[in-house]
Amino acid sequence: MRWGMRTKRNTQRTILYIFVIVMVIFYIFPFYWAIKSSFTADQYLFTKNITLWPQGFTFENYIKVFTERPFGLNILNSIIVAGATTIFSVIVGSFSAYAIARLKIPGKGPLMLLILAVSMFPQVSILGGLFQLLRNLGLINTYTGLIIPYIALNLPLTTWILQNFFRELPKEIEESAYIDGCSKFQTLWRIVLPLSAPGLVTTGLLAFIQAWNEFLFALTFMQTPEKYTVPVAIAMFTGRTFYEVPWGQLMAASVIVTMPLVILVLVFQNRIVQGLTAGSVKG
């Protein structure tokens, strides 16, 4: 009987490992192929002899990305927009999440559902109205005109994750701070936020990734190549003629803008898991 249970357990473990290996290959191989293509000379990109290593190894694609296009400026645009979006989303989301978690507000449940419902609107359904509004305010082709919609898109998720963290914190800690003379703002700043570091890191990373990868709003609201963010800049890559697609440079640019996100997720993966699972276990 024990032998049968052990065999069953080993079989289940083997199937699980196979499944994990297949999923890893499914997700990682396209990124590896992009890296390989970015170091491959143009004349070898579409040869019939497919290899797992770059043919005619070269850095030419990476050099051309920065010398033939304003890609460095595009990266700076994305850093400014994504960075500002992250900072303001976390700050505003912290205040709103703390209010929902700790203050006596009538109808908290419907309020949270409303916050989530706002984030579920398709971007294209509000694109026209937002464009008219930003144009009337003179914010088209400006950082501000892109940051404000991004903050609105990120606030629901930020508020939802942080309020779960704030609910889990023992109220006795905050009550002790009140006894020592701290106001609610001082308690939030000095006690609650430091203890909620995993939630702050999670929401910050998710907000940054969302703003970094967003395409539709950036394409619509930024109208000159010098103002493009990296997703729009990559989509606008063209070759010497209208019918030529510079695949090597496309792959190089994709690797450049993806690698920092991969590194950030790997470095903060434990905090991301803690942030996303906050509030899932009670008792």
C-alpha positions, 0 to 999 in steps of 0.5 A: 500500500505504501509503495502504491502511495509513493508511486502515485505521489512520484507520478503526480510530482513528475507530471507537475514538473513536466507542466512547469517545464512546459510553461517555463519554455512557453513563456521564456523561449519567445524572450530568448528568441528576441535576444538571439535575433537582436544579436543576429546580423540582418542577412541571417534573420530569415535563413532556412537554417534555424539555430539557437545561437546568433548567426553573424553575431553583432551589436549593430542592431543595438547601435542603430536603435540609438543612432538612427532614432531618438530612442534614448529620448523615448526611454526618458519619456517612458521613465518620466511618465511611468515614474510620475504615475507610480509616485502619485498613484502610490501616494493618492492610493495610500490615502484613499486605501487608509480611509477605506480600511480604517474610517467609518464610511457608509457603504464601503462594500459598494464603494470598493466594487465601484472603484473596481468597476471603473478600472474595467472600462475598455480604454477605447470607450473613453479615448474620444472623451479624454482626447477632447478634454485634454485638447481643451486643456491644452495637454495634448503632446505633454507629459501631464496629459499622459500622466493624469489618465495613467494615474486614473487607470492605476488608482483602483488596483492601488487602492484595492491592494493597499486597503487589504494591507492596512486592514491586516495591521493590528489596530493596537499599533495605531492606537498606541501611536494615538496615545503617544500624540500622533495624528492620523496623518503621522500614524499613516506616515510613520507607522502604517506605511513602513509596515506595509512595505510589501504592499507599497512595492507591489502596487508601485511595480504594477503601476510602473509596469502598466504605465511603461507598457501602455500603448493606446493612450500614448499613441493618441495623446503623444503626437511627435516622435520626440514625445513617444514613449517606448511602446509607440516608438517601437511600433513606429520603427520603419526601414529604409523603405515603406515595405522594409521592417527592421526586425533586428532593431525591433528585437533589440529595442524590445530587449532594451525596454523589457530587461529592466522590468524582468530584473525588477520583478526578479528582485522584488518577486517575494514582495510582489507575492506578499502584496498580491496575496494580502488578505487572502488568508483570514484567521 
